[in-house]
Structures are given as C-alpha cells and as structure tokens.
C-alpha cells in the first residue's frame, strides 16, 4: 500500500526528538549551574528533586519545540517560495518529489537523542541533517529545473539563511552589549 500521507507525521516526531535532545542536555547544565550557585538545595525544600528536573525538562522541551517549529515553518516557506521563483512546475509535482526528505530529519533526530550527552554532537547532527536535506532537495529537483534555475535556487536559499542568521546574530550581540553596558560595574 502506497499512501502519500504515510510519512506526514515524521516532521512532528523529528521536531519533538530534536527538542528532547537539546532539552535533556540543557536540563543537566541548568541543574549543574543551580547546584553550583547554591539555589538548588533551597528549591528541593519546596519541590521534589524529580519534580524540579521534570518541570525544567518540560519547559525546555516546549521552548526548543517552539524554536524548531518556527524554523520548520520558515524553511517550508522558503522552499515553496524558491519553487515559485525558479520552478516551471504548475501542478505541485516538485513538492511531491521532496516529501521523502523527512526521513533525513527523522534519522537525524533519533541520532541526536542518542548523542544528547554532548551539545556539540546534537548540534552537529542537526546541521548535518539540514545539509543532507538540502542536498536531497537539490538532487530531487535537479532533473526538473534548468541549470540557471538550479543555481538561482541554491543562491536564494544560501542568501536567505545567511541573512537570517546574520541579522539574528547581530540583534543578539547588540542586545548583549546593551545589557553589559547598562550594568553598574
């Protein structure tokens, strides 16, 4: 049985698993910081140790889930806008060709959960999954696009993600510098 919607839940599972990987690592780091500062022992008097860890894990999971959901929404929009600009497809067959790429993120998210003890490994797996999906995306659409359209699509994606990353980094650095400058030291 071949159903086009069989893998439609994979993006949600991938987002949950990537979020879980980062939340597990972040929870361990935050608990360690709370222990180092000395706040954790006071928190344990009010709330159970397991309750603190589960609550913290839930909040972090929710935060990372929102982050990855927003990134997926942006990525889907960029993919479809690039198809609008560079593809001659009018029926949506190019979109059907790239649906199999969800397997890349699903496999990557499972590996990220297994490597959640190290933030660098989990982050590297996420970026490798993104790169793998992009290669899959270009490969699957390569036969239906002209060379100029394919080059234009690749540069469109690179320009968009570079601009987004640079602007978010600049805003974060500017905010950090403002906070540091306002401290009474």
C-alpha positions in Angstrom: 0.0 0.0 0.0 1.5 3.3 -1.0 -0.1 6.3 0.7 1.3 9.8 0.2 0.4 10.8 3.7 2.1 7.8 5.4 5.1 10.0 6.4 3.2 13.2 7.2 3.8 12.8 10.9 7.6 12.5 10.6 8.3 16.2 10.8 6.4 16.5 14.1 8.3 13.4 15.5 11.6 14.9 14.3 10.9 18.3 16.0 10.0 16.5 19.2 13.1 14.4 19.2 15.5 17.2 18.3 13.8 19.3 21.1 14.2 16.4 23.5 17.9 16.0 22.7 18.6 19.7 23.4 16.3 19.8 26.4 18.0 16.8 28.0 21.4 18.4 27.7 20.2 21.9 28.8 18.4 20.4 31.8 21.6 18.8 33.0 23.5 22.0 32.5 20.9 24.2 34.3 20.7 21.8 37.3 24.5 21.8 37.5 24.5 25.6 37.5 21.8 25.7 40.2 23.8 23.3 42.3 27.0 25.4 41.8 25.3 28.7 42.7 23.6 27.0 45.7 20.0 27.7 44.7 19.1 24.0 44.0 19.1 22.9 47.7 16.6 25.6 48.5 14.4 24.6 45.6 14.5 20.9 46.8 13.0 22.0 50.1 10.0 23.4 48.3 9.7 20.9 45.4 11.0 17.4 45.0 14.2 16.8 43.1 12.5 14.7 40.4 9.7 17.3 40.1 12.2 20.1 39.5 14.0 18.1 36.9 10.8 17.1 35.1 9.4 20.6 35.2 12.6 22.0 33.9 12.8 19.4 31.2 9.2 20.2 30.1 9.8 23.9 29.9 13.0 23.4 27.9 11.3 20.9 25.6 8.5 23.4 25.0 11.0 26.2 24.3 13.0 24.1 21.8 9.8 22.7 20.3 8.7 26.3 19.5 12.1 27.1 18.1 12.3 24.1 15.8 8.6 24.6 14.8 9.3 28.2 13.8 12.4 27.1 11.8 10.4 24.4 10.0 7.7 26.9 9.1 10.3 29.3 7.8 12.1 26.5 5.9 8.9 25.3 4.3 8.0 28.8 3.2 11.5 29.4 1.8 11.3 26.1 -0.1 8.0 26.9 -1.6 8.9 30.4 -2.5 12.1 29.2 -4.2 9.9 26.7 -6.2 7.6 29.6 -7.1 10.5 31.7 -8.4 12.6 29.0 -10.1 10.4 26.0 -11.0 8.2 25.7 -14.0 6.0 23.1 -12.3 2.4 24.2 -12.0 0.8 21.1 -10.6 2.9 20.6 -7.5 4.8 17.5 -8.6 8.1 19.1 -7.4 6.7 19.3 -3.9 5.8 15.6 -4.1 9.4 14.8 -5.1 10.9 16.4 -2.0 8.5 14.9 0.6 10.8 11.9 1.1 13.3 14.2 2.7 11.5 13.9 6.0 13.4 10.7 6.5 16.7 12.7 6.7 15.4 14.7 9.7 13.8 11.7 11.4 17.0 9.7 11.3 19.0 12.8 12.4 16.7 13.4 15.3 17.0 9.8 16.6 20.8 10.1 16.4 20.6 13.5 18.2 18.7 11.9 21.1 21.2 9.2 21.4 24.0 11.8 21.4 22.2 14.2 23.8 25.0 13.9 26.4 27.0 16.4 24.3 25.6 19.6 22.9 28.2 19.8 20.1 27.2 16.3 18.8 23.5 17.1 18.9 24.0 20.4 17.2 26.3 18.8 14.6 23.7 16.2 13.8 21.1 18.9 13.4 23.2 20.8 10.9 24.2 17.7 9.1 20.5 16.7 8.8 19.8 20.2 7.4 22.7 19.9 4.9 21.6 16.4 4.0 18.0 17.6 3.4 19.3 20.5 1.2 21.4 18.1 -0.9 18.4 15.8 -1.2 16.2 18.8 -2.1 18.6 19.9 -4.9 19.2 16.4 -6.2 15.5 15.6 -6.4 14.7 18.8 -8.2 17.8 18.8 -10.4 16.1 17.0 -13.3 13.1 19.3 -13.4 15.0 22.6 -13.3 17.3 24.2 -15.7 20.9 24.8 -14.7 20.3 28.5 -14.2 17.2 27.9 -12.2 19.0 25.4 -10.0 21.9 27.8 -9.4 19.4 30.6 -8.6 17.5 28.3 -6.2 20.8 27.4 -4.4 21.9 31.0 -4.1 18.4 32.0 -3.0 18.5 29.5 -0.1 22.1 30.4 0.8 21.3 34.2 0.8 18.1 33.8 2.8 19.7 31.6 5.6 22.8 33.7 5.7 20.8 36.9 6.0 18.5 35.4 8.7 21.5 34.1 10.7 23.5 37.3 10.4 20.5 39.5 11.4 19.6 37.3 14.5 23.3 37.2 15.5 23.6 41.0 15.1 20.5 41.6 17.2 21.6 39.2 19.9 25.1 40.7 20.1 23.6 44.2 20.1 21.2 43.2 23.0 24.0 41.6 24.9 26.3 44.7 24.6 23.4 46.9 25.7 22.8 44.8 28.8 26.5 44.7 29.6 26.9 48.4 29.1 23.9 49.1 31.4 25.3 47.1 34.4 26.6 49.3 37.2 30.2 48.0 37.4 
